[in-house]
Amino acid sequence: MNDYMETARSAAATINGNAGVQRHDIALVLGSGWGEAAGLLGETVASLPAEQVPGFHSPVVAGHGGRLDTVAIGDTGRHALVLGARTHYYEGRGVDAVAHGVRTAAAAGCTTLVLTNGCGSTREEFAPGSPVLISDHLNLTAVSPLHGADFTDLTDLYSARLRALAQRIDPSLAEGVYAQFPGPHYETPAEVRMARTLGADLVGMSTALEAIAARACGMELMGISLVTNLGAGVSATPLDHAEVLAAGQAAGPRISRLLADIVAGIAAEED
Ligand code: 8IG
């Protein structure tokens, strides 16, 4: 087995063992602005600091969590694995560190994955505080999380079934195309215009590589962004980190409810 799969298996065994469960069912990755949003999913029955689990690292950005939680989903008997830590490509640990969370989720038994993120928007209609369902992505990082001749089909990468489920829960939920840039710098105004011209509604630094890795593991996935800022040049005012955090907090109640209802809906459809 490849080293990176070995590490993911070992992480999954640590997590399942600590929680005393045979498997987890649904995984969630919490991005910036989503840290509190997992609060309504159900009862947290086990929790580990990320750095105590093989292959995970403590987060580099304040406001990004650092725990791996097991949450019992209502009385369905199913368990969600909530990954409050994500390794970004810009951290320089390589693509396997980026993919480790989703590979671990798959190894822990998860067949469904919900990726969340905080991102910029290329359109004023997607204002800060808007949740946007990801319909497709542009991977502008110039890398793949996969190795060798792993020719993975990315048609319907962001599951139409799961998007329809989310739209039933919140018919006002917008959909958009997410472009992943490598970061850690934000885009220039010209790059935001380029992304928009290429078809991107959202710009971020995380989700596309994770989605590709998840699909290669066979998981069905959904991506939901929280727009925390307009992309550079879309608004008159320059970006700042305080604006990012404030928009996330204001949207808190809506996205918490949305995430809980989506996870409950997924668990119900699995029966
Ligand atoms: I929060 O404007 C957040 N993450 N690339 N651009 C990119 N990533 C982001 C942005 C943004 N805002």
Residues whose N, C-alpha, C, O or C-beta is under 5 A from the ligand:
A	BS01	8IG	G118 C119 G120 F181 Y186 E187 V203 G204 M205 T228 L230 G231 V244
